[in-house]
């Protein structure tokens, strides 16, 4: 897979954002006894990814399916 491919960029973004938030929540739990729900964490991750993708400009065409993925509600 080419590293400049939008799918590759999104996959890396999802992985890095998820790892960051897991580490962040772990530290919150240990050092401040502050816990967030898994739904809250996943919402924050999705919002951060959507903001990043909205700001990368038009260098890579993003399909409507990917744009609408963040707007879909869990059943």
C-alpha positions, 0 to 999 in steps of 0.5 A: 500500500502506498504511504500517500494513499488516503486509506493508508493515512486514515488507518495510521491516524486511527491507530495512532489516535486510539493508542494515544487515547488508551494511554491517556485514559490509563494515566487518568485512571492511575494518577487522578482516578478519573474514568470516562466511558468507552462511548465517550472515548470513542466519540472523542476519537472520532471527532478528533479524526474528523477534524484532522481529515477536514483540515488536510485540504483537498490534496486527497479526495475523500469519498462520501462514504468516509465523510459520512462514517463519522455521522452514523449513529450506533444501532 
